[in-house]
Amino acid sequence: MKAEEIRAAGGLATDMMTEAVSHVEDVHRAIATRAFSLTDPASAPVRLMHEAIISGIYSAIRRTGLIAGMAATELFGAAGGSALPAGSWRWISALECWTQRAPKRR
């Protein structure tokens, strides 16, 4: 496999992982909505806390996976035989990943 192919496959795997986490989050939210609807309005404060906590957790999982996937893709791509092109070490810029590449959720 060429370095470019390794990078492309790694990018695809990273995207698939972040999408899988988003689907798990959607199922979690659906189950929680159904459970909280049984005890509304008494459960409103707990529901708000739950929403804030799971939003942060799933966002952190997606972003951590994104950064790790980008790092692994670049490292395996570099091991694939070619020198890294200029600017390909974007994964080092965690701030860029955190603010621009991570999928936005509700």
Residue pairs with C-beta under 8 A, 6 or more apart in sequence:
1 9
1 80
2 80
2 81
2 82
3 77
3 78
3 80
3 81
3 82
4 77
4 82
5 80
6 73
6 76
6 77
6 80
7 73
7 74
7 77
7 88
10 69
10 70
10 72
10 73
10 74
10 76
10 77
11 69
11 70
11 73
13 69
13 73
14 65
14 66
14 69
14 70
14 73
17 65
17 69
18 62
18 65
18 66
18 102
18 103
19 103
21 58
21 61
21 62
21 65
22 58
22 62
22 103
22 105
24 58
25 54
25 58
25 105
28 54
28 58
29 54
32 47
32 50
32 51
32 54
36 43
36 46
36 47
36 50
55 105
55 106
58 105
59 102
59 105
62 102
62 103
63 97
63 98
63 102
66 97
66 101
66 102
67 91
67 94
67 97
70 90
70 91
70 97
71 91
73 91
74 84
74 88
74 89
74 91
77 84
77 88
78 84
90 96
90 97
91 97
